[in-house]
Structure formats: C-alpha cells, structure tokens
Amino acid sequence: MSPSHCPAVSQQEGVSPLNRPISRRSFLRAVGAAGLVAIGCGRKTPGEAVAPSLSPSRVAVAWGDGYDRALLRQEVRDLLDSLGGLDDLVSPGDRVAIKVNLTGGTTVKPIPGVSPIESYVTHPEVVRALGEALRDAGARELLIVEAVYEEASYRLWGYHDLAEALDATLIDLNSPHPHSDFSRVPVGEGWFIYQDFAFHPILQEIDVFVSVAKMKCHWSCGVTHSMKNLIGLVPASHYRLDPTHAHRSALHGRDDEFKTRLPRVIIDLNRARPIDLALIDGIKTTEAGEGPWIKGIAPVEPGLLVAGRDPVATDAVATAIMGFDPTAAPPTAPFLRSDNHLHLARLAGLGTNRLEEIDVVGPAIEEVAYTFRSASG
C-alpha cells in the first residue's frame, strides 16, 4: 500500500520484503489438571519480540458457569493456577495493563434480548476476577485500557464501578492524557505494514500486559481473540483513511486490501506491544460475527474460559473449540476473506497455532467443543 493512502501515518508506513499474501457442545465435564508449572514465557521488556519456546505452549481451558461474581472469581483463579499461577509473571510493585474489547460503542443497537457484555464485548466481571488475582500477586497499579468509541462505553458497560472496586485507572487510548503526545513505538525487524505505531505512552511504561477478549468470529479476519484485540491499541484519529470514518480504515486499507493487510497489521501490533497473558471470555458471546452490525450474528453460551501465556496458542485453542482449524488457509472457514493471522504469527515466531505443539490443561478440546457459525453474512 502506498504511504499516500494514509496521510496520518505516511512517515511510518512502508512495504517490508515480508509483506506478501501468503453439535453444539457436549456437556462432558472433566476434572482439569491443576497446579502445573508454566512452560517457557519469561518476562519481556516492553516492545521486545516474543522468542519461540522449545517446549510446547501451555493453554488452560475451564468451564465458566455464568458471571456470578463469587463463582467466576474461583473459576478464574483455578484457570490461572493450572498455568502455574502468576508468581513468575507479576512481581510486587508491578504496573499491569488489561486490554479489554469494547467494540462498537454504546450507540450501536444491541442484539435483541441480550446485553453487549453478554454477547460481543468483554464482560467486566471477568476483568474483576482477573484484576483481583493480579492484585493478590503483587500488582501495585492496575490500568484498564481501550481506545473506546465514546466515553460512555466505560460507564454504561460497568467499568466505572469496576475501576472503583479494583482501585484501577481507566485509560482511553485515543488520547495521550496525561501525557502531552503519543509515543512512536517500533515494531522491530521483520515488520509487515508499519515500522512503528502511535501508542499511549503508558503501554511502554507498564510491566505486564494482558489481553482479555471475547471468543468470537470476525467478518474480516475470521476470528477475533487476544491477538486481534490489539487493533484497539492505536488512536483511531491516527489511523483513518478519511477523517469521517468511524473505524481505523487505514489498518484495513482500500477496497479488498484488508485480505492481506489487516492480518499483517495484527502481527505488527503484537510485535510492538507483546501480550504477556491472554484470557478469552467464552462464557456468553456471539457466533457469525464480531458485533450487531454483522448480518446473521446471534448470541451463544459455550460456557468456557481459555487462558495462556502464548497468545498464538491461546487463540488457536479457542479457534479449535469453535469448530475451526487454526491452521486453515483461506478461503477455508473461519478465514473466508483474509490470510490466517495465526499462521502468520507462527511464521513470525510469536507462538504456535499447531494443536500438536500445545499442551492443553483442563478439559480436552473435544470435550468442550461448541460449533460456531463463521461470519459469512
């Protein structure tokens, strides 16, 4: 894509040599393995590329019986314990940022009969349970971050109350406040589309970065889990082809450029701000799309939580639970319209999307499988 296509980022964007295309659940509840020691995945300096582990990546799966606070608190604790706990991730005094997915904003008409937090945006009770565990592990400061579509999103979806309960700070990544400007953060060697990104400076000041996403399909990218969640890290105003656009159209490109462009932007973002812990809310979500603006979207209740230190493996397990092959090549579902970003992530050394290389703890994938309809509308 020519730099002239995106004036706001023309000095940072280029073309890398690597930029080329390339039924319902069984209610079989099994006792998950717990207390296992986490494999690989040491602490990372902000912006440092993730080194591939010689050991299989570990991903934890657990049943989630709704959003009752006390029950969910225990379920999340058990899930994290099955990864080996948080002691080697969070040190006393750490600053931890939790990236949530509050897509679409509050002006979008929700799915009839179901709230956004129980369908297509991150439920605050999942964040509360995680935040309490992070505090207990020694986190000094909790930051809940998202480039929200409008200020009302945090308030109307329960995040103001959540922030008060956790003594956390809500950050709108669309503004550099309290800093005077955004930071330019390099992607590093092997970038695809962007050499660097405009980030809120806090994203480089934190010690631990967590992505908390919904288990969903996505019209453009096939699935949207912890890695795709990072699209909401950059300020929307800096990544629009036209100032009248509501979404970050420069990340998608023009016309059908999104097919090869958007998956590679996801990889660039995950290189610039690596994920230290991924947590996927599959308790109540949607199938056939990422939000109510997608034709055919419908609420579903897989009743699941998925977590891991390797975000590629975590997203791959979630994708397999949904009934899809995480190694599939387009135009195979769910990757009907674009390159498989999980495959690109593996090639980039960010983790693995091959199930045979992943150590799944808790109930097996086939025990929790819940067949999703892909975003074909």
C-alpha positions in Angstrom: 0.0 0.0 0.0 1.4 3.4 -0.9 2.1 5.8 2.0 -0.1 8.3 0.3 -3.1 6.1 1.2 -2.7 7.0 4.8 -1.6 10.6 5.4 -1.7 10.3 9.1 1.0 7.6 9.2 2.8 8.3 5.9 6.2 8.7 7.7 5.9 5.4 9.5 4.4 3.0 7.0 6.2 1.1 4.3 6.4 -2.2 2.5 8.6 -4.9 4.1 10.1 -7.6 2.0 7.9 -10.0 4.0 4.7 -8.1 3.0 3.2 -10.7 0.7 0.0 -12.8 0.7 0.7 -15.9 1.5 -23.4 -30.3 17.5 -23.5 -27.9 19.9 -21.2 -28.7 22.9 -21.2 -32.0 24.7 -21.8 -31.4 28.4 -18.9 -33.7 29.4 -17.4 -32.1 32.4 -13.9 -33.4 33.1 -11.7 -32.6 36.0 -8.9 -30.3 34.7 -5.3 -30.7 35.7 -4.2 -28.0 38.2 -1.1 -26.8 39.9 1.1 -27.5 36.8 4.2 -25.4 36.3 4.1 -22.9 33.4 6.3 -23.6 30.5 8.7 -21.1 29.0 7.4 -17.5 28.5 9.7 -15.4 30.7 9.2 -11.8 31.5 9.6 -9.5 28.5 10.9 -5.9 28.1 8.1 -3.7 26.6 8.4 -3.9 22.8 10.6 -7.0 22.9 9.8 -9.7 20.3 8.5 -12.9 21.7 11.0 -15.7 21.3 9.6 -19.1 20.3 9.7 -21.6 23.1 11.4 -25.0 22.7 8.7 -26.5 25.0 5.1 -26.9 24.0 3.0 -23.9 24.8 0.6 -24.4 27.6 -3.1 -23.3 27.3 -5.7 -23.7 30.1 -9.3 -24.4 29.4 -12.1 -24.3 32.1 -15.8 -24.3 32.3 -17.4 -21.0 33.2 -20.9 -21.2 34.7 -22.0 -17.6 34.1 -21.0 -14.3 35.5 -21.8 -14.8 39.2 -19.0 -12.9 41.0 -18.0 -15.4 43.6 -18.1 -18.4 41.3 -16.3 -16.6 38.5 -13.6 -15.5 40.9 -12.9 -19.1 41.8 -13.0 -20.3 38.2 -10.5 -17.7 37.0 -8.2 -18.5 40.0 -8.3 -22.2 39.1 -7.7 -21.4 35.4 -4.6 -19.3 36.3 -3.4 -21.9 38.8 -3.5 -24.5 36.0 -1.0 -22.4 34.1 1.3 -22.3 37.1 -0.1 -19.1 38.7 1.1 -15.6 38.3 4.2 -15.5 40.5 6.6 -15.6 37.6 4.6 -13.0 35.7 3.7 -10.4 38.3 6.3 -9.1 40.7 5.4 -6.9 43.8 5.0 -3.3 42.7 4.3 -4.0 39.0 2.1 -1.9 36.9 -0.3 -4.1 34.9 -2.5 -3.0 31.9 -5.6 -5.0 30.9 -6.7 -4.5 27.4 -10.4 -5.1 27.0 -12.6 -5.3 23.9 -15.3 -2.7 23.9 -16.0 -2.7 20.2 -18.7 -0.7 18.5 -19.6 1.8 21.2 -22.9 2.4 23.0 -24.7 3.9 20.1 -24.8 0.5 18.3 -28.2 -1.2 18.5 -27.5 -4.3 20.6 -28.7 -7.8 19.8 -32.4 -8.1 20.8 -32.8 -9.5 24.3 -29.1 -9.7 25.3 -26.7 -7.1 26.7 -23.5 -6.2 24.9 -21.4 -7.5 27.8 -23.1 -10.9 27.5 -22.7 -11.0 23.7 -19.9 -9.1 22.0 -17.8 -7.0 24.4 -15.6 -8.1 27.3 -17.6 -8.7 30.5 -16.4 -6.6 33.4 -16.9 -9.5 35.9 -14.2 -11.4 34.0 -11.9 -8.4 34.3 -12.8 -8.0 38.0 -11.8 -11.7 38.8 -8.6 -11.3 36.9 -7.8 -7.9 38.5 -8.3 -9.4 42.0 -5.9 -12.2 41.1 -3.3 -9.7 39.8 -3.6 -7.6 42.9 -3.1 -10.6 45.1 0.0 -11.5 43.0 1.5 -8.1 43.9 0.4 -5.7 41.2 0.8 -2.1 42.6 -1.3 -0.5 39.8 -4.0 -1.8 37.5 -4.8 0.0 34.3 -7.8 -0.9 32.1 -7.1 0.3 28.6 -9.1 0.6 25.4 -9.4 3.1 22.5 -13.1 3.4 23.3 -15.5 4.6 20.6 -17.0 7.0 23.1 -16.5 8.0 26.7 -19.9 6.4 27.7 -18.7 2.9 26.9 -16.8 2.6 30.1 -19.7 3.9 32.2 -22.6 2.1 30.6 -20.9 -1.3 30.5 -20.0 -1.3 34.2 -16.3 -0.3 34.0 -16.6 2.8 36.2 -17.9 0.6 39.1 -15.3 -2.0 38.3 -12.4 0.5 38.4 -13.6 1.8 41.7 -13.8 -1.7 43.1 -10.3 -2.6 41.9 -8.8 0.8 42.5 -7.9 0.7 38.9 -7.5 3.5 36.3 -9.5 3.7 33.1 -7.4 4.8 30.1 -8.8 5.9 26.8 -6.1 5.1 24.3 -7.5 7.6 21.8 -5.9 10.3 24.0 -2.3 10.6 25.3 -3.6 12.1 28.5 -2.0 12.8 31.0 1.0 12.8 28.6 1.3 15.6 26.0 1.6 13.3 23.0 1.6 9.7 21.8 4.8 7.7 21.7 6.2 6.2 18.5 6.9 2.5 19.2 8.9 0.5 16.7 7.7 -2.9 15.5 11.2 -4.2 15.1 12.9 -6.3 12.4 10.6 -8.1 10.0 7.7 -5.7 10.1 5.0 -6.2 7.6 3.0 -2.9 7.1 4.0 -0.5 9.8 7.5 0.2 11.1 6.1 1.8 14.2 2.8 2.7 15.9 1.4 5.7 17.8 0.8 4.3 21.3 -0.3 5.9 24.5 3.0 6.2 26.5 1.5 4.1 29.3 1.8 1.0 27.1 5.6 1.2 27.3 5.7 2.1 31.0 3.8 -0.9 32.2 5.5 -4.1 33.5 2.8 -6.6 32.4 0.3 -6.5 29.5 -2.8 -8.7 29.5 -5.3 -9.1 26.6 -8.9 -10.0 27.7 -11.0 -10.8 24.7 -14.3 -12.4 23.7 -14.4 -15.8 21.9 -15.9 -14.5 18.6 -15.7 -14.8 14.8 -14.8 -11.8 12.7 -16.0 -10.8 9.3 -12.6 -9.7 8.0 -10.1 -11.8 10.0 -12.0 -15.0 10.7 -11.6 -14.9 14.5 -11.1 -12.1 17.0 -9.4 -13.3 20.2 -6.5 -12.0 22.2 -4.2 -11.0 19.2 -6.9 -9.3 17.1 -7.9 -7.4 20.3 -4.8 -5.3 19.9 -6.3 -3.4 16.9 -7.9 -1.3 19.7 -4.5 -0.2 21.0 -3.9 2.6 18.5 -5.7 6.0 18.5 -8.5 6.0 15.9 -7.7 9.5 14.7 -4.2 8.5 13.6 -5.3 5.5 11.5 -8.2 6.7 9.3 -8.0 7.0 5.5 -10.7 9.7 5.8 -11.5 11.8 8.9 -15.2 10.9 8.5 -14.5 7.2 9.0 -15.7 5.8 12.3 -13.2 2.8 12.3 -9.5 2.6 11.8 -9.8 2.3 8.0 -6.0 2.8 7.4 -5.4 -0.5 9.1 -7.8 -2.2 6.7 -6.6 -0.4 3.5 -8.7 0.3 0.5 -11.2 -2.0 -1.1 -10.1 -5.6 -0.7 -6.6 -4.8 0.6 -7.8 -5.9 4.0 -7.4 -9.5 2.9 -3.6 -9.4 3.2 -3.1 -6.1 5.0 -5.2 -6.5 8.2 -3.8 -9.9 9.3 -0.2 -8.4 8.9 -1.2 -5.3 10.9 -2.3 -7.6 13.7 1.2 -9.2 13.7 2.9 -5.8 13.7 0.8 -4.7 16.7 1.7 -7.9 18.6 5.4 -7.3 17.9 5.2 -3.7 19.1 3.3 -4.5 22.3 3.7 -8.2 23.1 1.0 -9.9 25.2 2.2 -11.4 28.5 -1.1 -13.2 29.3 -4.2 -13.9 27.2 -7.6 -14.5 28.7 -10.6 -15.3 26.5 -14.2 -15.0 27.7 -16.3 -17.7 26.0 -18.9 -17.8 28.7 -21.5 -15.9 26.8 -20.6 -14.5 23.4 -21.8 -14.4 19.7 -21.4 -16.5 16.6 -21.2 -15.5 13.0 -19.6 -12.1 13.6 -18.0 -9.6 16.0 -20.9 -7.3 16.6 -24.5 -6.5 15.8 -23.6 -4.7 12.6 -22.8 -8.1 11.0 -25.8 -9.8 9.4 -26.7 -13.1 11.0 -24.9 -12.6 14.3 -26.6 -14.5 17.2 -25.9 -15.0 20.9 -24.4 -18.3 22.1 -23.3 -19.7 25.5 -20.3 -22.0 25.3 -19.7 -21.6 29.0 -15.9 -21.5 28.7 -12.7 -19.7 29.7 -9.4 -20.0 27.9 -6.0 -18.6 29.0 -2.4 -18.9 28.2 1.0 -17.1 28.1 1.4 -17.8 24.4 -1.3 -15.7 22.7 -1.0 -17.5 19.4 -1.5 -20.9 21.1 -4.3 -19.5 23.3 -6.1 -18.1 20.2 -5.5 -21.4 18.3 -7.1 -23.4 21.1 -10.1 -21.1 21.2 -10.4 -21.3 17.4 -10.4 -25.1 17.6 -13.0 -25.1 20.4 -15.2 -23.1 18.0 -15.0 -25.9 15.5 -12.4 -24.4 13.2 -8.9 -25.5 12.1 -6.5 -22.8 13.5 -4.0 -23.7 10.7 -6.6 -23.4 7.9 -5.7 -21.5 4.7 -8.1 -19.1 3.1 -10.8 -19.3 1.9 -11.5 -22.1 4.5 -13.7 -21.2 7.4 -13.2 -19.2 9.5 -10.6 -17.5 7.3 -13.0 -16.9 4.5 -11.8 -13.4 3.4 -8.3 -12.9 4.6 -5.0 -14.6 5.3 -4.8 -16.6 8.6 -3.1 -14.3 11.1 -2.4 -17.2 13.4 -0.4 -18.8 10.7 1.5 -15.6 10.1 2.1 -15.2 13.8 3.7 -18.7 13.9 5.9 -17.8 10.9 6.9 -14.6 12.7 8.0 -16.6 15.8 5.3 -15.2 18.1 4.0 -18.6 19.2 2.3 -21.7 17.7 -1.1 -22.3 16.1 -0.4 -26.1 15.7 -2.5 -28.0 18.2 0.0 -30.9 18.4 2.6 -28.4 19.8 0.2 -27.1 22.5 -0.2 -28.6 26.0 -3.9 -28.1 26.8 -4.7 -28.5 30.5 -8.2 -28.8 31.8 -11.0 -30.5 29.7 -9.8 -31.5 26.3 -10.9 -29.6 23.2 -13.2 -32.3 22.0 -15.0 -32.3 25.4 -15.8 -28.6 25.3 -16.2 -28.2 21.5 -19.0 -25.8 20.6 -19.6 -25.4 16.9 -19.8 -21.7 15.8 -21.2 -20.4 12.5 -18.5 -18.4 10.7 -19.0 -14.8 9.7 -20.5 -15.5 6.3 -23.1 -12.7 6.2 
